[in-house]
Structures are given as structure tokens and as C-alpha cells.
């Protein structure tokens, strides 16, 4: 997900997106533990997207 797309979201939308992506990350980790994923780097990129969203949300709330 691009930073420009994240910045265009409202705080509420961002919080909902973070929650859904965290659930997706947990599901991917569980699936990967049972049977390896085709592309395990998806976990890394999803984790970075979540961190990016949390950073922008924190910046928006501090303003």
C-alpha cells in the first residue's frame, strides 16, 4: 500500500484497515506454520504496511 493512499484515509478508516490487516497477518502466520506459503515474503511486506499505517495514524493524531 502506498503512503499517498494511506494519507488520504480518515482516522477511522485507518484504524479499521489496521485491525483487518492485523487479523490477516495473524492468519497468514498460522497458515505458514501449518503449511509453508508460496511466498513467505508476503508476511514481511504486510507487517511493514501495518507499521506504515500505524505511523501515519500516530502523526495524524498528534496534530
Protein Blocks (a to p, Z undefined) as FASTA:
>chain_A
ZZklmmmpcfklmmmmmmmmmmmmmmmmmmmmmpccfblmlmmmmmmmmmmmmmmmmmmm
mZZ
